[in-house]
Amino acid sequence: MAKAKKHLGFSISEELLEKLKYIAQYDCRSASSVVRRSIIAYVDAFEREHGEISLK
């Protein structure tokens, strides 16, 4: 069974959004995919430095 996905909304400047779209297009990805991969990389780096995050 697939894990349920949650929707996350946030605000960014139009300039930052256009830059994100440029990067996404360059990598043949969607902007959402670039954001998701960036968040995963950020969490991984945090856990490498501080240890695994235990949610329960």
Backbone as CSV, one residue per row, in Angstrom:
resi,resn,N_x,N_y,N_z,CA_x,CA_y,CA_z,C_x,C_y,C_z
1,MET,0.848,-1.179,0.000,0.000,0.000,0.000,0.893,1.242,0.000
2,ALA,0.613,2.195,-0.867,1.406,3.418,-0.970,1.143,4.333,0.224
3,LYS,2.203,5.044,0.632,2.051,5.996,1.722,1.231,7.188,1.248
4,ALA,0.412,7.718,2.139,-0.383,8.902,1.811,0.548,10.097,1.674
5,LYS,0.339,10.902,0.660,1.140,12.100,0.456,0.361,13.303,0.954
6,LYS,1.067,14.249,1.502,0.463,15.472,2.018,0.800,16.623,1.099
7,HIS,-0.091,17.576,0.998,0.110,18.775,0.198,0.700,19.861,1.081
8,LEU,1.714,20.561,0.552,2.350,21.653,1.287,2.326,22.879,0.395
9,GLY,1.749,23.951,0.869,1.711,25.203,0.109,2.592,26.243,0.783
10,PHE,3.288,27.038,-0.008,4.114,28.100,0.545,4.255,29.207,-0.478
11,SER,4.678,30.365,-0.020,4.821,31.529,-0.890,6.286,31.832,-1.133
12,ILE,6.614,32.140,-2.400,7.956,32.578,-2.767,7.813,33.716,-3.767
13,SER,8.874,34.459,-3.935,8.829,35.578,-4.880,8.707,35.047,-6.311
14,GLU,8.181,35.877,-7.176,8.049,35.489,-8.579,9.425,35.219,-9.191
15,GLU,10.414,36.029,-8.803,11.766,35.839,-9.333,12.322,34.466,-8.933
16,LEU,12.147,34.090,-7.668,12.629,32.797,-7.210,11.892,31.657,-7.907
17,LEU,10.594,31.815,-8.109,9.817,30.800,-8.809,10.313,30.628,-10.246
18,GLU,10.590,31.715,-10.928,11.082,31.628,-12.310,12.450,30.952,-12.359
19,LYS,13.294,31.234,-11.370,14.602,30.582,-11.311,14.438,29.090,-11.042
20,LEU,13.503,28.735,-10.156,13.225,27.329,-9.875,12.744,26.617,-11.133
21,LYS,11.845,27.243,-11.868,11.344,26.649,-13.112,12.470,26.461,-14.124
22,TYR,13.390,27.410,-14.187,14.529,27.311,-15.096,15.384,26.089,-14.742
23,ILE,15.687,25.952,-13.450,16.491,24.808,-12.996,15.768,23.500,-13.285
24,ALA,14.473,23.464,-12.999,13.684,22.260,-13.238,13.705,21.878,-14.718
25,GLN,13.511,22.845,-15.585,13.515,22.584,-17.021,14.894,22.099,-17.464
26,TYR,15.939,22.698,-16.935,17.311,22.311,-17.260,17.546,20.841,-16.920
27,ASP,16.976,20.386,-15.793,17.125,18.997,-15.334,16.006,18.085,-15.831
28,CYS,15.153,18.582,-16.723,14.010,17.803,-17.244,13.133,17.282,-16.109
29,ARG,12.845,18.139,-15.169,12.013,17.796,-14.015,10.931,18.856,-13.848
30,SER,9.968,18.557,-12.996,8.974,19.559,-12.635,9.523,20.381,-11.477
31,ALA,8.966,21.561,-11.289,9.368,22.399,-10.156,9.082,21.659,-8.841
32,SER,7.961,20.974,-8.762,7.625,20.217,-7.545,8.663,19.146,-7.256
33,SER,9.135,18.484,-8.302,10.145,17.449,-8.135,11.451,18.034,-7.610
34,VAL,11.841,19.195,-8.116,13.064,19.850,-7.654,12.928,20.231,-6.178
35,VAL,11.787,20.779,-5.800,11.557,21.148,-4.400,11.585,19.900,-3.513
36,ARG,10.900,18.847,-3.937,10.851,17.604,-3.152,12.253,17.034,-2.965
37,ARG,13.049,16.985,-4.043,14.414,16.458,-3.957,15.286,17.335,-3.060
38,SER,15.064,18.645,-3.102,15.829,19.565,-2.256,15.509,19.349,-0.783
39,ILE,14.247,19.138,-0.473,13.840,18.888,0.920,14.434,17.576,1.413
40,ILE,14.393,16.548,0.582,14.973,15.259,0.952,16.467,15.410,1.222
41,ALA,17.172,16.127,0.365,18.610,16.343,0.548,18.888,17.120,1.830
42,TYR,18.052,18.106,2.137,18.216,18.907,3.356,18.026,18.045,4.608
43,VAL,16.985,17.215,4.610,16.723,16.333,5.757,17.857,15.317,5.901
44,ASP,18.318,14.739,4.791,19.428,13.778,4.840,20.683,14.418,5.433
45,ALA,21.001,15.632,4.997,22.186,16.332,5.515,22.034,16.616,7.007
46,PHE,20.849,17.027,7.422,20.597,17.287,8.844,20.811,16.020,9.662
47,GLU,20.255,14.902,9.183,20.367,13.649,9.927,21.807,13.129,9.948
48,ARG,22.573,13.368,8.898,23.984,12.966,8.916,24.750,13.727,9.997
49,GLU,24.412,14.991,10.163,25.113,15.817,11.146,24.615,15.604,12.565
50,HIS,23.298,15.419,12.729,22.692,15.397,14.062,22.108,14.056,14.479
51,GLY,22.132,13.082,13.600,21.542,11.784,13.900,20.144,11.674,13.342
52,GLU,19.696,10.438,13.218,18.383,10.164,12.630,17.266,10.783,13.464
53,ILE,16.308,11.339,12.793,15.135,11.922,13.454,14.141,10.805,13.722
54,SER,13.815,10.603,14.984,12.835,9.608,15.372,11.485,10.294,15.551
55,LEU,10.500,9.858,14.798,9.179,10.498,14.862,8.283,9.877,15.924
56,LYS,8.642,8.717,16.445,7.846,8.097,17.525,8.723,7.409,18.499
